[in-house]
Amino acid sequence: MRIEMRDISKAFGSNQVLEKIDLVIESGQVHALMGENGAGKSTLMNILTGLFPATTGTIYIDGQEVAFANPQLAEEAGLSFIHQEMNTWPEMTVLENLFLGRELKTSFGFLDQKAMKTKAEAVFKRLGISIPLDTVIGQLSVGQQQMIEIAKSLLSEISILIMDEPTAALTDRETETLFEIIASLKQQGVGIVYISHRMEEIFKITNLVTVMRDGIVVDTQPTAQTNPQELVKKMVGRELSDYYPEKNARIGEVAFEVEKLTGEGFEEASFYVREGEILGFSGLMGSGRTELMRAIFGLNKKTSGTIKIASNEVQITSPSQAIQQGIGFLTEDRKEEGLILDFSIKDNMTLPSTKDFSKNVFFDEKTSEAFVLKLIERLRVKSGTPQLAVNKLSGGNQQKVVLAKWIGIAPKILILDEPTRGVDVGAKREIYQLMNELAERGVPIIMVSSDLPEVLGVSDRIMVMHEGRIMGELKKAEATQEKVMELATGGH
């Protein structure tokens, strides 16, 4: 299959996101699509697969003009898009999610459970997935849900598979399995469009790389003929030096302390974080890092242990109580828990701070507007207007909106769970710089991250978890990837 996208433009109101894009995608190749968040990568693929129409432009498949009215028609034509944000139904089982809208039926019109299970098990075996088909999706980790999405796409005969940040929530082993699947699909003649910000992945598995910036295509060339520095320069329009900016914050007194905290997924967790300190939390998927942070914020239940802020014990059984205590929490799943997607940027940013903008019973629109515009400018959110619905933003810009929401409460403690997941190299540096600025103001920051170089590059200290327990603590000067991984796999 050969796809040609010619002169594709797209605007959401006054926000021009694509302008006269030309792109060729062919079967049997892994074609990387790179660019900063807001460059237009996902929007371009959404147009290709019929999620919404182009403002101008034409799409050809093997020389024939096409325009899919919806993603289902695109899938029937052999195009499948695995989105960065999971498209799952949390209350339904794995099997029900896999075959939703594509159910297999018997000759009498009943659901053919046996045939669906057989087909699903064959795909799971191919992907190395060992999740029971009757498991409720909401009980799975983000990484496991991502593998289910990949499996779903392979249930159909596909010619072109689009993957948007597919490894963002996967373990190293799951990532290697995915790369094996991609190599196998490539040999079978399937074309892969691979959207990613991870340079090592681009140079490991792709044949071609197209760089987009501000809604236009900057360049397309064989991956082997370029290098990471050149790609970064094309993506951001400048050299990106000092990937992890220098941190100059003065580390003060202990500001936040957890003692022998136990809950579902973790036990006997004890740690502290000082004023101006960035405390990294590392560990493999399922180690209990996220569960611990959710319990601290009141999202998950705690069964024992204490939490202290400025040496004073506090009781937190709900997120509202956590916010009252000055705790901000950027969750791992921004789509389900971090944002109200059909609300505007302004409404999302001011949600935890509504009381601060209220005079008596009236909301102070002027003050809140100035507040939001300042945050948009500071975090470089590509929006056009604060009134734009958040679901119209790229994944990285949505992440910035969530971050802005918590910065807006002037937090006493800030917890960041995977703060740069799905975020481009330029925006990552902006987030690191913002974390440093907050630390310089004395804000203690707890950062959970699966990106080991990020943990090593940003943290002042690192706590490592394994199977629900904190295995050890490493100071920045002594921390190495080998030492972190030894603790993360159960060593001492």
HELIX and SHEET records of a PDB file:
HELIX    1   1 LYS A   41  LEU A   48  1                                   8    
HELIX    2   2 PRO A   71  GLU A   76  1                                   6    
HELIX    3   3 VAL A   94  LEU A   98  1                                   5    
HELIX    4   4 GLN A  113  LEU A  127  1                                  15    
HELIX    5   5 ILE A  137  GLN A  139  5                                   3    
HELIX    6   6 VAL A  142  SER A  153  1                                  12    
HELIX    7   7 ASP A  172  GLN A  187  1                                  16    
HELIX    8   8 MET A  199  ILE A  205  1                                   7    
HELIX    9   9 THR A  223  GLN A  225  5                                   3    
HELIX   10  10 PRO A  228  VAL A  236  1                                   9    
HELIX   11  11 ARG A  289  ILE A  296  1                                   8    
HELIX   12  12 PRO A  319  GLN A  324  1                                   6    
HELIX   13  13 ARG A  334  GLY A  338  3                                   5    
HELIX   14  14 ILE A  345  THR A  350  1                                   6    
HELIX   15  15 LEU A  351  PHE A  357  5                                   7    
HELIX   16  16 GLU A  365  LEU A  379  1                                  15    
HELIX   17  17 VAL A  390  LYS A  392  5                                   3    
HELIX   18  18 GLY A  395  ILE A  407  1                                  13    
HELIX   19  19 VAL A  425  GLU A  440  1                                  16    
HELIX   20  20 LEU A  452  VAL A  458  1                                   7    
HELIX   21  21 GLN A  481  ALA A  488  1                                   8    
SHEET    1   A 4 ASN A  15  GLU A  26  0                                        
SHEET    2   A 4 ARG A   2  PHE A  12 -1                                        
SHEET    3   A 4 THR A  56  ILE A  61 -1                                        
SHEET    4   A 4 GLN A  64  VAL A  66 -1                                        
SHEET    1   B 6 LEU A  79  ILE A  82  0                                        
SHEET    2   B 6 ILE A 160  ASP A 164  1                                        
SHEET    3   B 6 GLY A 191  ILE A 195  1                                        
SHEET    4   B 6 VAL A  30  MET A  34  1                                        
SHEET    5   B 6 LEU A 208  ARG A 213  1                                        
SHEET    6   B 6 ILE A 216  PRO A 222 -1                                        
SHEET    1   C 4 PHE A 266  ARG A 274  0                                        
SHEET    2   C 4 VAL A 254  GLY A 263 -1                                        
SHEET    3   C 4 LYS A 302  ILE A 309 -1                                        
SHEET    4   C 4 ASN A 312  VAL A 314 -1                                        
SHEET    1   D 6 ILE A 327  LEU A 330  0                                        
SHEET    2   D 6 ILE A 413  ASP A 417  1                                        
SHEET    3   D 6 ILE A 445  VAL A 448  1                                        
SHEET    4   D 6 ILE A 278  GLY A 283  1                                        
SHEET    5   D 6 ARG A 461  HIS A 466  1                                        
SHEET    6   D 6 ARG A 469  LYS A 475 -1                                        
SHEET    1   E 2 SER A 358  LYS A 359  0                                        
SHEET    2   E 2 PHE A 362  PHE A 363 -1                                        
END                                                                             
